[in-house]
Amino acid sequence: MENIMLSNYMKLFESLSIDSKLALLAAMTENVRKTLKKGDEKNKVKLLHELAGSWSDVDDDALIKDIYENRTLSDRAINFND
């Protein structure tokens, strides 16, 4: 049922002018922002703290060496005019 409803909304959306699409997207974005729970911020901070130490057991020198060893060089010409 949701897929049918979403498909119908997309058909309506496609027929709108660019200004109407932008206004609708702005209104929808604001609605989503208002409905987000404040508790989610605590979960984001908790996740950040959990991930902050995820590389703590990795040997820095070995990681740097591995990155440099796995780099590749290209002799291909780069054209910025295209």
N, C-alpha and C positions, 0 to 999 in steps of 0.2 A: 504494500500500500504506500509506504514512504517513497519507494522508487517512482511510482506513478505520479505522486504528488510533486516530487522533485522535478520530474520530467515536465510536468505542466507548468511549474514555476519557471523553469528554464526557457520554455517556449514563450512565455509572457515577457521574460527578461530580455530575450533576444530582440523582441519587437520594439523595445524602448529606445529613445534617443540616448546619446552618450551622456547628456546632462542628467537625464532621469536615472540612468544606470548608476552614475556617480552619487547622486542624492540618495538612492536606495541603498547602495553599499555603505555610505556613511551612516545612515540610520540603522542599518543592520549591525554595523560594527559597534555603534554606541550601545545598542541593545545587548549585545554579547558582553561588552565591558560591564554593564550594569548588573548582569545576571551572574557574573563570576563571583564565587564566594570569597570572602576575605580570608578564610582559612587556607585557601590555596596558596597564598603568599608564604605561609609558614612551611608548607610542604616544599615549595620551591627552594627556600633557604635551607631546609633540611637536606634536600637532594644535593644542593651545591656543596654543602659541608661533607656529605658522603663521597661525592665524586672528587673533591679536592685532593684527597690522599690516594687516589686510585693508581697513580704512577709512583708512589713513594718507594715501592720495592724494586723499581727498575734502576739498573746501574746506568748513571748518566753518561759516562764515557763510552760504554758499550752501545748505548742507544745512538749517540752521536756518530760513532764509528760505523754502525749499521746503516744510518741514513746516508752518510757520505759514500759508502761502498755501493749502495743500491741506486744512487743517482745515475741518470743517463744524460749524455750530451747529444745534442742534435746539430747537424750541420745544415739543416734545412733553412732556406732563406725565408725571412719573415717580411711580408709586404703589408704595410699599414695603410696603403692607399686604396684597398678594396672596400 
